[in-house]
Amino acid sequence: MPPIDLRSDTVTKPCEAMRRAMASAEVGDDVYRDDPTVNHLEAFAAELLGFETTIFTASGTQANLIGILSHCGRGDEYIVGQGAHTYRYEGGGAAVLGSVQPQPIEFEADSTLSLAKVEEKIKPDDIHFARTRLLCLENTQNGKVLPLPYLAEAAAFAKSKNLRLHLDGARLMNAAVKQGVAAREITRHFHSVSLCLSKGLGAPVGSLLAGNRAFIEEARKWRKMAGGGMRQAGILAAAGLYALENNVERLAQDHQHAEILAEGLSQFAELAVDRNPAQTNMVFFSAGAETTQALAEFLGRRQILISPGKTTRLVTHLDISRENVDTIIKAFGEFFSMNRA
């Protein structure tokens, strides 16, 4: 039996139908813009997200990087969450490659950024300071969806402060499914949006960056500079198309499995399980460091993979079945029963 891998929703394997779509994809040269499958994916995604156009990138990190660099110049600044992926987990790319300064602030409990705190961090128009150009949000953030009214407030705020607004929407479709709205109900508030195809949507590679045509033309230059000018990329784009056409609505199953898992783990007094109602496909729990490490080793011997930490994240996805969830809860129970004896 394959491992039950809860480390991330990036670990999914392409299904046979997706593999067939990749194998039969019509291809060209995407740098010349004549790969028909890439062009189809970009047009399909633009319609889905409500933008003029999109660009296919190798990864979410690349999509966010070229997005920030297209909004900001050298000596500019973007405001972002302290724990946001664009700030914490993307190698400092905007600062290293674009001389764009990040200004991080702490997330609120609901994973929003306080607009009052954002306002405090906007720099005055003064030669001593970086120019604040961009506000970056993330949806979902640690698996939690951003409230729809907040998005409207953030858009109005950004407009009033002459800021561009970018969404790291790596798990945007999880948010849309959780809130029962079309993706464009979320994206309509933003100047640019990234969307990852290789997380819960199940494609092996790729992300998209959406915006207006002038913005995407600028992003295309940065993508080339960042080594993202792929050639016969239709083989990969075909997987992305399959994912968007077939794997969006089924995200609700992952959310349901995460809720069942959270409920099952809550029965163990040794764990503090986060039961936030805004959660989608992630379950967070904390326990003592020694307990968590021993638990990870115990589960590993049973082919259940987790990434232990001060707070441990378990991620459900299309390769985690309902039966898998029962197996996971049972294994946790065996571990705690053995350690109570």
C-alpha positions as CSV (number, residue, x, y, z in Angstrom):
1,M,0.0,0.0,0.0
2,P,1.3,3.5,-0.8
3,P,2.0,5.8,2.2
4,I,-0.7,8.0,3.6
5,D,1.1,11.3,3.2
6,L,-0.2,14.2,5.3
7,R,2.8,16.5,4.9
8,S,1.2,18.7,2.2
9,D,-1.3,18.7,-0.7
10,T,1.8,19.1,-3.0
11,V,2.4,15.3,-2.7
12,T,-0.4,14.2,-5.0
13,K,0.2,12.0,-7.9
14,P,-1.4,12.5,-11.4
15,C,-4.3,10.2,-12.0
16,E,-4.4,8.1,-15.1
17,A,-6.8,10.4,-16.9
18,M,-4.5,13.3,-16.2
19,R,-1.5,11.3,-17.5
20,R,-3.3,10.5,-20.7
21,A,-4.1,14.2,-21.2
22,M,-0.5,15.0,-20.8
23,A,0.7,12.3,-23.1
24,S,-1.7,13.4,-25.9
25,A,-1.2,17.2,-25.5
26,E,-0.6,19.2,-28.6
27,V,2.5,21.3,-28.1
28,G,4.5,24.1,-29.6
29,D,7.1,26.5,-28.3
30,D,5.7,28.7,-25.5
31,V,8.5,31.3,-25.6
32,Y,7.3,32.0,-29.2
33,R,3.7,31.8,-27.7
34,D,2.7,29.1,-30.1
35,D,2.1,26.2,-27.7
36,P,-1.7,25.7,-28.2
37,T,-2.2,23.8,-24.9
38,V,-0.5,26.5,-22.9
39,N,-2.5,29.2,-24.7
40,H,-5.7,27.2,-24.0
41,L,-4.9,26.9,-20.3
42,E,-4.1,30.6,-20.0
43,A,-7.3,31.7,-21.7
44,F,-9.4,29.2,-19.7
45,A,-7.9,30.4,-16.4
46,A,-8.4,34.1,-17.4
47,E,-12.1,33.5,-17.9
48,L,-12.3,31.4,-14.7
49,L,-10.6,34.1,-12.6
50,G,-12.1,37.1,-14.3
51,F,-8.9,38.7,-15.7
52,E,-7.8,39.8,-19.1
53,T,-5.1,37.2,-19.3
54,T,-2.9,34.9,-17.3
55,I,0.7,33.5,-17.7
56,F,1.7,29.9,-17.0
57,T,4.7,29.6,-14.6
58,A,6.8,26.8,-13.2
59,S,5.8,27.3,-9.6
60,G,3.8,29.4,-7.1
61,T,7.0,30.9,-6.0
62,Q,7.8,32.0,-9.5
63,A,4.3,33.4,-10.1
64,N,4.4,35.4,-6.9
65,L,8.0,36.6,-7.6
66,I,7.2,37.9,-11.1
67,G,4.0,39.4,-9.8
68,I,5.7,41.5,-7.1
69,L,8.5,42.5,-9.5
70,S,5.9,43.6,-12.1
71,H,4.2,45.8,-9.5
72,C,7.3,47.2,-7.8
73,G,10.6,48.7,-8.8
74,R,14.0,48.9,-7.1
75,G,13.6,50.7,-3.7
76,D,9.9,50.0,-3.5
77,E,8.2,48.1,-0.7
78,Y,5.4,45.6,-0.4
79,I,3.4,45.0,2.8
80,V,2.8,41.3,3.6
81,G,2.0,39.0,6.5
82,Q,4.8,37.9,8.8
83,G,4.0,34.2,8.1
84,A,2.9,34.7,4.5
85,H,4.4,32.4,1.9
86,T,5.6,35.3,-0.3
87,Y,7.6,36.6,2.7
88,R,8.7,33.6,4.7
89,Y,8.9,30.7,2.3
90,E,10.1,32.0,-1.1
91,G,13.8,32.6,-0.4
92,G,13.5,36.4,-0.2
93,G,13.3,36.5,-4.0
94,A,11.8,39.9,-4.4
95,A,14.5,41.5,-2.2
96,V,17.3,39.5,-3.6
97,L,16.4,39.7,-7.3
98,G,14.4,42.9,-7.5
99,S,15.6,45.1,-4.6
100,V,12.0,45.2,-3.4
101,Q,11.8,45.6,0.4
102,P,9.2,43.6,2.3
103,Q,7.4,45.1,5.3
104,P,5.9,42.2,7.2
105,I,3.2,42.5,9.9
106,E,1.6,39.9,12.0
107,F,-1.6,38.2,10.9
108,E,-4.7,38.5,12.9
109,A,-6.3,35.4,14.4
110,D,-8.6,35.0,11.3
111,S,-5.5,35.3,9.0
112,T,-6.4,38.8,7.8
113,L,-4.0,41.7,8.0
114,S,-5.4,44.5,10.1
115,L,-5.9,47.4,7.7
116,A,-5.2,49.9,10.6
117,K,-1.8,48.2,11.1
118,V,-1.2,48.2,7.4
119,E,-1.9,51.9,7.3
120,E,0.7,52.5,10.1
121,K,3.4,50.8,8.0
122,I,2.8,52.8,4.8
123,K,5.9,55.0,4.4
124,P,5.6,58.8,4.0
125,D,6.5,60.3,0.7
126,D,10.1,61.1,1.9
127,I,13.5,60.4,0.5
128,H,14.4,58.5,3.7
129,F,11.9,55.8,3.0
130,A,11.1,53.0,0.5
131,R,8.1,53.7,-1.6
132,T,5.1,51.6,-0.4
133,R,3.6,50.2,-3.6
134,L,1.9,46.9,-2.9
135,L,-0.2,45.0,-0.4
136,C,-0.1,41.2,-0.6
137,L,-2.8,39.0,0.9
138,E,-2.9,35.2,1.0
139,N,-6.0,33.0,0.6
140,T,-6.2,30.5,2.1
141,Q,-3.7,31.3,4.8
142,N,-2.7,28.4,7.0
143,G,-5.8,26.7,5.6
144,K,-8.2,29.5,6.7
145,V,-10.4,31.4,4.2
146,L,-10.4,35.2,4.2
147,P,-13.9,36.6,4.9
148,L,-15.5,38.0,1.7
149,P,-16.4,41.4,3.3
150,Y,-12.8,41.8,4.3
151,L,-11.6,41.4,0.7
152,A,-13.9,44.3,-0.3
153,E,-12.6,46.4,2.6
154,A,-9.0,45.7,1.6
155,A,-9.7,46.6,-2.0
156,A,-11.2,49.9,-1.0
157,F,-8.4,50.6,1.4
158,A,-5.7,49.8,-1.2
159,K,-7.4,52.1,-3.7
160,S,-7.6,54.9,-1.1
161,K,-3.9,54.6,-0.4
162,N,-2.9,54.2,-4.0
163,L,-1.6,50.7,-3.5
164,R,-1.8,47.7,-5.8
165,L,-3.3,44.6,-4.4
166,H,-1.9,41.1,-5.0
167,L,-3.4,37.8,-3.9
168,D,-1.2,34.8,-3.3
169,G,-4.1,32.4,-4.2
170,A,-2.1,29.2,-4.1
171,R,-5.2,27.5,-2.6
172,L,-7.7,30.0,-4.0
173,M,-10.0,27.2,-5.2
174,N,-10.2,25.8,-1.6
175,A,-11.4,29.2,-0.5
176,A,-14.0,29.4,-3.3
177,V,-15.3,25.9,-2.6
178,K,-15.4,26.5,1.1
179,Q,-17.4,29.7,0.7
180,G,-19.6,28.4,-2.0
181,V,-18.8,31.1,-4.5
182,A,-17.2,31.4,-7.9
183,A,-13.5,32.1,-7.8
184,R,-14.0,35.5,-9.5
185,E,-16.1,36.6,-6.5
186,I,-12.7,36.5,-4.6
187,T,-10.4,37.6,-7.4
188,R,-12.4,40.6,-8.5
189,H,-11.0,42.7,-5.7
190,F,-7.3,42.2,-6.8
191,H,-5.0,43.7,-9.4
192,S,-3.2,40.3,-9.7
193,V,-3.7,36.8,-8.4
194,S,-1.5,33.7,-8.4
195,L,-3.1,30.2,-8.5
196,C,-1.2,27.0,-7.8
197,L,-2.2,24.0,-9.9
198,S,0.1,21.5,-8.1
199,K,-1.4,21.6,-4.6
200,G,-4.9,20.4,-3.9
201,L,-5.8,20.5,-7.6
202,G,-3.4,17.7,-8.3
203,A,-1.3,18.7,-11.2
204,P,2.4,17.7,-11.0
205,V,3.8,21.2,-11.9
206,G,2.8,24.7,-12.4
207,S,1.0,27.9,-11.3
208,L,-0.7,30.8,-13.0
209,L,-0.4,34.5,-12.6
210,A,-3.5,36.6,-13.6
211,G,-3.8,40.3,-14.4
212,N,-4.5,42.8,-17.1
213,R,-2.6,42.6,-20.4
214,A,0.0,45.3,-19.7
215,F,0.8,43.7,-16.3
216,I,1.2,40.2,-17.7
217,E,3.5,41.5,-20.5
218,E,5.7,42.9,-17.8
219,A,5.5,39.6,-15.9
220,R,6.4,37.7,-19.1
221,K,9.7,39.6,-19.2
222,W,10.4,38.8,-15.5
223,R,9.4,35.1,-16.1
224,K,12.1,34.8,-18.8
225,M,14.7,36.5,-16.6
226,A,13.9,34.1,-13.8
227,G,14.4,31.1,-16.1
228,G,10.7,30.4,-16.6
229,G,10.6,30.5,-20.4
230,M,9.5,26.9,-21.0
231,R,9.3,25.4,-24.5
232,Q,7.0,22.5,-25.2
233,A,5.2,23.2,-21.9
234,G,1.8,22.0,-23.2
235,I,2.6,18.6,-21.7
236,L,2.4,20.3,-18.3
237,A,-0.4,22.8,-19.2
238,A,-2.6,19.8,-20.1
239,A,-2.3,18.6,-16.5
240,G,-3.3,22.1,-15.3
241,L,-6.3,22.1,-17.6
242,Y,-7.4,18.7,-16.4
243,A,-7.1,19.9,-12.8
244,L,-9.2,23.0,-13.3
245,E,-11.8,21.1,-15.3
246,N,-12.1,18.1,-13.0
247,N,-10.6,18.7,-9.5
248,V,-12.1,21.9,-8.2
249,E,-15.5,20.8,-6.8
250,R,-14.0,17.7,-5.3
251,L,-12.0,19.9,-2.9
252,A,-15.1,19.8,-0.7
253,Q,-14.2,16.1,0.0
254,D,-10.8,17.2,1.3
255,H,-12.4,19.8,3.6
256,Q,-14.8,17.2,4.9
257,H,-12.0,14.7,5.5
258,A,-10.1,17.4,7.4
259,E,-13.1,18.1,9.6
260,I,-13.6,14.4,10.3
261,L,-9.9,14.1,11.1
262,A,-9.9,17.1,13.4
263,E,-13.0,15.7,15.2
264,G,-11.3,12.3,15.6
265,L,-8.1,13.7,17.0
266,S,-9.9,16.0,19.4
267,Q,-10.8,12.9,21.5
268,F,-7.2,12.6,22.6
269,A,-6.5,14.7,25.7
270,E,-2.8,14.7,24.8
271,L,-3.4,16.9,21.7
272,A,-4.6,20.5,21.4
273,V,-6.5,20.5,18.1
274,D,-7.4,23.8,16.4
275,R,-11.1,23.6,15.4
276,N,-11.3,26.9,13.5
277,P,-14.5,26.9,11.4
278,A,-12.7,28.8,8.6
279,Q,-10.3,25.8,8.0
280,T,-10.4,24.0,4.7
281,N,-8.0,21.0,4.1
282,M,-5.7,21.5,7.0
283,V,-5.7,20.3,10.6
284,F,-3.3,21.8,13.2
285,F,-2.5,20.3,16.6
286,S,0.1,20.8,19.3
287,A,1.6,18.6,21.9
288,G,4.9,18.3,23.7
289,A,8.0,18.2,21.5
290,E,9.0,14.7,22.7
291,T,5.4,13.4,22.2
292,T,5.2,14.8,18.7
293,Q,8.5,13.4,17.6
294,A,7.7,10.0,19.0
295,L,4.3,10.1,17.3
296,A,5.8,11.0,13.9
297,E,8.2,8.0,14.2
298,F,5.4,5.7,15.3
299,L,3.2,6.8,12.4
300,G,6.1,6.6,10.0
301,R,6.5,2.9,10.8
302,R,2.9,2.5,9.7
303,Q,3.4,4.4,6.5
304,I,1.7,7.5,7.7
305,L,3.8,10.6,7.0
306,I,3.6,13.8,9.0
307,S,6.0,16.8,9.5
308,P,6.3,17.2,13.3
309,G,6.7,20.6,14.8
310,K,5.8,22.9,17.6
311,T,2.5,23.0,15.8
312,T,2.0,20.1,13.5
313,R,0.0,20.5,10.2
314,L,-1.9,17.6,8.6
315,V,-3.1,18.2,5.1
316,T,-5.8,16.3,3.3
317,H,-5.9,16.0,-0.5
318,L,-7.1,13.9,-3.4
319,D,-4.9,11.0,-2.4
320,I,-6.3,10.8,1.1
321,S,-9.5,8.7,1.2
322,R,-12.2,8.5,3.9
323,E,-10.8,5.1,4.8
324,N,-7.3,6.7,5.2
325,V,-8.8,9.1,7.6
326,D,-10.1,6.3,9.8
327,T,-6.7,4.6,9.6
328,I,-5.0,7.8,10.8
329,I,-7.3,8.3,13.7
330,K,-6.9,4.6,14.7
331,A,-3.1,4.9,14.6
332,F,-3.2,8.0,16.8
333,G,-5.3,6.0,19.2
334,E,-2.9,3.1,19.2
335,F,0.0,5.4,19.9
336,F,-1.6,7.1,22.9
337,S,-2.9,3.8,24.3
338,M,0.5,2.4,24.2
339,N,2.1,5.4,25.8
340,R,-0.5,5.6,28.6
341,A,0.1,2.0,29.6
